[in-house]
Amino acid sequence: MAVLITGGAGYIGSHTCVELLEAGYEIIVLDNYKNSHPEALKRVSQITGRSFKVYLGDLMNEDLLEKVFIENDIDAVIHFAGLKAVGESVQNPLKYYECNILGTVKLCNVMKKYNVKNLVFSSSATVYGVPDRIPISEDSSLRAMNPYGRTKQMIEEILRDLYVSDQDWSIALLRYFNPIGAHESGLIGEAPNGIPNNLMPYITQVAVGKLKELTIFGNIYPTKDGTGVRDYIHVVDLAKGHLKALEKVSMSTGVEAYNLGTGKGYSVFEIVAAFEKASNIKIPYKISEPRKGDIAISYGDPSKAKRELGWEAEKEIEDMCRDSWRWQSRNPNGYSVDREILSN
């Protein structure tokens, strides 16, 4: 079975490539490397001992999309590609709406043309906004609070409408919570550009000496220690969730949403403490004002994924911290890719 992975060089995408290859799938990767690194795909091959086709480009290039589908007998698509920074989406919403939504529409048009109607979509728990209850289930209200989250919510609606128009489609909407960790080999992991937006790479870059201290946004939330509580999931568990979703869409039709998380909430201070224990490094920090739009508590109910996909997270917070530190300590500068080579 051949699977096209858009955004396959990214953090979650690269780990999913590993799991697919090790499960015997053929993969084809499409990525423009704007938020990722070609070195990650080389390391995917190193981990798995397998090679695969890679196309350089993005979903806005319909001619390239056509070429990918003409040259490969694709059975399904896992769609990761898109912009993902909440803050940037607030500053430049049109860029996000154009890239994420229009890119997905172009992808679906080409999929339809070549009769490929199995799709696993990388959505996000940001579609829930301020949750109406905790833990968050898939039937909770959808009310995304920023342009990034709204693009995910809108794409979900587009995909539902697509199924209504043609019930041969089979689509899984995977709503991620907070992926952290790295592959146990230490060869691939999270390598954000600039100052990280997410907690764990911020912590690891402080630990490795790239950043002076961790900024904790708010310690006055109504939680056990005043810091925000989130559902952190190991990226390898998350990647395995995509395999289970792929199996489901390959055997049925319809559109279903699934939470991928652990169902547990950890505060910022709890994550810092767990990381310090795993790395034996003290993390200096400062308290800053809460960020606009941040909520106090968010963790999911993953029971639907267990029931319908046969998937559940297996790794604990200790594993997440240990693997994050192994990756960062062995790769202090991420993939150390000279981006100039991409234009040559």
C-alpha positions in Angstrom: 0.0 0.0 0.0 1.4 3.4 -1.1 0.8 6.4 1.1 1.5 10.1 0.2 2.6 12.1 3.2 2.3 15.8 2.8 4.6 17.6 5.2 6.4 14.3 5.9 9.7 16.0 6.8 8.2 17.8 9.8 8.3 16.8 13.5 5.2 14.6 13.5 5.4 13.7 9.8 9.0 12.3 10.1 8.1 10.1 13.0 5.0 8.8 11.2 7.2 8.0 8.2 9.3 5.8 10.4 6.3 3.9 11.8 4.8 3.5 8.3 8.0 2.1 6.8 8.6 -0.2 9.7 5.0 -1.5 9.3 5.8 -2.3 5.6 4.1 0.6 3.8 5.5 2.3 0.8 5.6 6.1 1.3 6.0 9.1 -0.9 6.8 12.4 0.8 5.9 15.9 -0.4 7.5 18.8 1.6 8.7 22.4 0.9 11.1 22.4 4.0 9.8 25.8 5.2 9.0 24.4 8.6 11.1 21.2 8.4 14.5 19.8 7.3 15.5 17.5 4.5 18.0 15.9 6.9 15.1 14.5 8.8 14.1 12.3 5.8 17.7 11.1 5.4 17.6 10.0 9.1 14.2 8.3 8.5 16.0 6.2 5.9 18.9 5.6 8.3 16.5 4.4 11.1 14.4 2.1 8.9 17.0 1.0 6.3 14.5 1.9 3.5 14.5 4.5 0.8 11.4 6.4 -0.6 10.5 9.1 -3.1 10.6 12.7 -2.0 9.2 15.7 -3.9 10.2 19.2 -3.1 7.3 21.6 -3.2 4.0 22.5 -1.7 0.3 22.0 -2.2 -0.2 25.3 -3.9 1.6 23.9 -6.9 -1.1 21.9 -8.7 1.2 20.9 -11.5 3.5 19.2 -9.0 0.6 17.6 -7.2 -0.6 16.1 -10.6 3.0 14.9 -11.2 3.0 13.1 -7.8 -0.2 11.3 -8.5 0.7 10.4 -12.1 4.1 9.0 -11.1 2.8 7.0 -8.1 0.0 4.5 -7.6 -1.2 6.2 -4.4 -3.8 4.4 -2.1 -4.1 7.0 0.7 -2.9 10.4 1.9 -1.8 11.5 5.3 -2.0 15.3 5.3 0.3 17.1 7.7 1.4 20.0 5.5 0.5 23.5 6.7 1.5 26.5 8.8 1.1 25.9 12.5 2.2 28.9 14.7 -0.7 30.4 16.7 1.0 33.7 17.2 2.0 34.1 13.6 -1.6 33.2 12.5 -2.9 36.1 14.6 -0.4 38.5 13.0 -0.9 37.2 9.4 -4.3 35.5 9.2 -4.6 35.7 5.4 -1.3 33.7 5.0 -2.8 30.9 7.1 -6.2 30.8 5.4 -4.5 30.7 2.0 -1.9 28.1 2.8 -3.8 25.8 5.1 -7.3 25.9 3.6 -6.6 26.5 -0.1 -3.7 24.0 0.0 -6.1 21.4 1.4 -8.7 22.1 -1.3 -6.1 21.8 -4.0 -5.0 18.5 -2.6 -8.5 17.1 -2.4 -9.2 18.2 -5.9 -6.3 16.2 -7.2 -7.1 13.2 -5.0 -10.6 13.2 -6.4 -9.3 13.4 -10.0 -7.1 10.3 -9.4 -9.8 8.5 -7.4 -7.8 8.5 -4.1 -10.4 8.9 -1.4 -8.7 7.7 1.8 -7.4 10.6 3.9 -6.0 11.0 7.4 -6.0 14.7 8.3 -3.8 16.4 10.8 -6.2 18.5 12.8 -5.7 19.9 16.3 -7.3 20.2 19.8 -7.2 23.9 19.2 -10.5 23.4 17.4 -12.2 23.1 20.8 -11.1 26.6 22.0 -12.1 27.1 25.6 -13.6 23.7 26.3 -17.1 23.4 27.7 -16.0 20.4 29.8 -12.9 18.5 30.9 -11.8 16.0 29.7 -12.6 17.1 26.1 -14.5 14.6 24.0 -15.0 14.6 20.2 -18.6 15.9 20.6 -17.5 18.9 22.6 -18.3 22.3 21.0 -15.9 23.5 18.3 -15.0 27.2 18.8 -11.4 27.8 17.8 -10.0 31.1 19.1 -7.3 32.0 16.6 -6.8 31.9 12.9 -4.6 28.7 13.1 -7.3 26.8 15.0 -10.0 28.2 12.7 -8.2 26.9 9.6 -8.2 23.4 11.2 -11.9 23.7 12.1 -12.8 25.0 8.6 -10.9 22.2 6.9 -12.8 19.7 9.1 -16.0 21.2 7.8 -14.8 21.2 4.2 -13.9 17.5 4.5 -17.3 16.7 6.0 -19.0 18.5 3.1 -16.8 16.6 0.7 -18.0 13.3 2.1 -21.7 14.4 1.9 -21.1 15.1 -1.8 -19.4 11.8 -2.4 -19.8 9.0 0.1 -16.9 7.0 -1.3 -14.6 9.2 0.8 -13.1 7.8 4.0 -11.6 10.5 6.2 -10.1 10.5 9.8 -9.8 13.9 11.5 -7.0 13.5 14.1 -7.2 16.1 16.9 -3.8 16.2 18.5 -3.2 17.5 22.0 0.5 18.4 22.8 3.1 16.2 21.2 6.5 16.1 22.8 9.4 13.5 22.9 11.5 12.1 20.1 12.4 8.8 18.4 14.4 6.6 20.8 17.3 6.5 18.4 17.9 10.2 19.1 18.2 10.8 15.3 14.9 12.7 14.7 13.0 15.1 17.0 11.5 18.5 17.2 13.7 21.2 15.6 11.8 24.5 15.5 13.0 27.6 13.7 13.9 30.5 16.0 12.6 30.7 19.6 10.3 27.7 20.1 6.6 28.3 20.5 6.1 25.0 22.4 7.1 24.2 25.9 9.3 21.1 25.6 11.7 22.4 22.9 12.0 25.6 24.9 13.0 23.6 27.9 15.5 21.5 26.0 17.1 24.5 24.4 17.6 26.1 27.8 19.1 22.8 29.0 21.5 22.6 26.1 22.5 26.3 26.6 21.0 27.8 23.5 18.5 29.9 25.5 19.2 31.6 28.9 15.9 30.7 30.7 12.5 29.3 30.2 9.6 31.8 30.1 6.5 30.5 31.9 3.4 32.4 30.7 1.3 32.8 33.8 1.2 31.2 37.3 -2.2 32.4 38.4 -4.4 29.9 36.7 -6.9 27.9 38.8 -4.7 24.8 38.8 -2.7 22.9 41.4 0.4 25.1 41.0 -1.0 28.1 39.1 0.5 27.1 35.7 -1.4 25.9 32.7 -2.3 22.2 32.4 -2.1 20.3 29.1 -2.3 16.8 27.7 1.2 15.9 26.6 1.6 12.9 24.3 4.8 11.2 23.0 5.3 11.8 19.3 5.9 8.1 18.7 2.5 7.2 20.2 1.0 10.0 18.1 2.6 8.6 15.0 1.3 5.1 15.7 -2.2 6.7 16.0 -1.9 7.6 12.3 -1.2 4.0 11.3 -4.4 2.9 13.2 -6.4 5.7 11.5 -5.0 4.7 8.1 -6.1 1.1 8.7 -9.6 2.4 9.6 -10.0 4.7 6.5 -8.8 1.8 4.3 -11.6 -0.5 5.4 -14.6 1.9 5.7 -16.1 5.1 4.4 -17.3 8.2 6.3 -15.8 11.0 8.4 -14.8 10.5 12.0 -12.9 12.7 14.4 -10.5 11.2 17.0 -8.7 12.8 20.0 -5.1 11.6 20.2 -3.8 12.3 23.7 -3.2 10.5 27.0 -6.2 11.7 28.8 -3.9 13.1 31.6 -3.1 16.7 32.4 0.3 17.9 33.4 1.1 21.5 34.5 4.1 23.4 33.2 5.9 23.1 36.6 5.3 19.3 36.5 6.8 19.0 33.1 9.8 21.1 34.2 10.3 18.9 37.2 10.0 15.7 35.2 12.6 17.0 32.7 15.0 18.0 35.4 14.8 14.5 36.8 15.3 12.9 33.4 18.3 15.2 32.4 19.8 16.0 35.8 19.8 19.6 34.7 18.2 22.5 36.6 16.1 24.7 34.3 16.1 28.4 35.2 12.8 30.2 34.5 11.0 33.5 34.8 7.3 34.1 35.1 5.6 36.3 32.5 2.1 37.4 31.8 -0.3 34.8 30.5 -0.5 34.8 26.7 -3.7 36.1 25.2 -6.0 33.2 24.3 -4.3 30.6 26.5 -6.6 28.6 28.7 -6.0 27.1 32.1 -6.7 23.4 31.6 -6.9 21.3 28.4 -6.8 17.5 28.2 -8.7 15.1 26.2 -10.8 11.9 26.4 -9.1 9.5 24.0 -11.5 6.6 24.6 -13.1 6.8 21.1 -9.7 6.2 19.5 -9.2 3.2 21.8 -12.7 1.9 21.0 -12.8 2.5 17.3 -9.1 2.5 16.2 -7.6 0.1 18.8 -5.1 2.8 19.8 -4.0 4.2 23.1 -0.9 6.1 24.2 1.6 3.8 25.9 4.5 6.1 26.9 4.6 8.1 30.2 5.9 11.6 30.9 9.3 10.2 32.0 9.7 8.6 28.5 8.7 11.9 26.8 11.3 13.9 28.8 14.1 11.4 28.5 13.6 11.0 24.7 13.4 14.8 24.3 16.6 15.3 26.1 18.4 12.5 24.2 17.4 14.2 20.9 18.4 17.7 22.0 21.7 16.7 23.7 22.8 14.8 20.7 21.6 17.5 18.3 22.1 20.8 20.1 21.6 22.7 16.8 18.7 20.5 15.5 19.5 19.2 12.1 22.2 21.8 11.5 21.1 22.2 7.9 22.5 25.0 5.8 19.3 26.3 4.2 21.3 27.9 1.3 21.7 24.4 -0.2 17.9 24.2 -0.7 18.0 27.0 -3.3 21.0 25.5 -5.3 
